[in-house]
Amino acid sequence: MKVSEITAEEVISFCRIDDPDEEDIRSITQAMGIVKSYMSAYTGLTADEIDDHEDMCWAFYILCRDNYDNRSLSENSSFKMNRTVSIILDMHSVNMLG
């Protein structure tokens, strides 16, 4: 599977959203775009290059769920990335500084 093939319905199912309303669908769709951009910025990979790595799907699902679950975070909240996501993204990162 490729990240570009993941549908909003699949993300909704992963997030365990029962009977999603229009706002849920809009939030998930928005999260999917944000997460794709985040993954590219974090790793330095293009969307096509991200699709070359099947494990990126798992990171995508988790980031979408985290984005949906925490969509009402205030400015003062601190974001802590899921360890599994961090490992997956770090494995494929090509823009490491060091």
N, C-alpha and C positions, 0 to 999 in steps of 0.2 A: 504494500500500500504506500501511497505518496501523500504528503501533507496536502498537496493541491487537490487531491481526490476526496478529502474529508468533507462531509456535508454538515450543514447546521443541524440536521436531524440526528446525525451520529454524535455530535458534540452534546446536544440536548440529552440524549440517552446516556452518555458518559457522565453528565452532570446530575443524572437522576432527577430531572425536572418532570414531574407528572403533570399532564395537561397544560403544556406551556401556552401562555397567552401571547398577544402581539408584542408586549413589552419584553417578555422573556426571549422571544425569537429575535427581536431587534437587538437586545443586549448581547446575545450569543453571536449573532452575525457581526456586530461591531467588535466584539472580543476577538473573533477569528482574524479580522483584518489587523487589529492591533498586535496580536500575537505573532502573526506572520512577519510584520515589520520588526518587531522586537527580536525575533529569532535571527533575521538577516543582519540587523545591527549588531547583535551580540556576537555572532559567529563570523561575520564578514562574508557569508555565503549568499549567493543569489537564490531566488525561489527555485530555480531549476536544480541548483546544487543541493539545496535542502532536500528536494525530492529524491536525490540519489541515496539518501540514508533513511532506511525504513524506521530506525529507532527514533528518528525525529518526530514521528507520528505520536509516539507516547508522550514526548515532551510537549507537543502541541496540545494534546488533549488535557494534560495536567495544567498547563498555563491558561488555557481557555477556562477550565473549571475554577482555577484560582482567581482569574480576572472576574468571572461571573460572581463568585462567592464574595469577593471583596470590592465590589463595584461602588460601595458607599464609603470607602475609606476616607478619612479626613486627612488634611495636610500633615497633621502631627503623627499619623500612623507610620510605623516603619514596616517596609516590605522585606520579607525574608524569603528568598527563593527556595523552592522545594529542592532538596538535596539530589534527588534522582534527575530532575531537570537540569540542574547545574552540571552534573556529571556528563549527561548526554550532550549538552551544548558545548561544554569545555572540550570534549573528545573531538568535536568537529570544527572548533574555532580555528580560523586561519588569520585572525587579526590580533593575536596576542602580542602585547608589548613586553619587552623584557630585555 
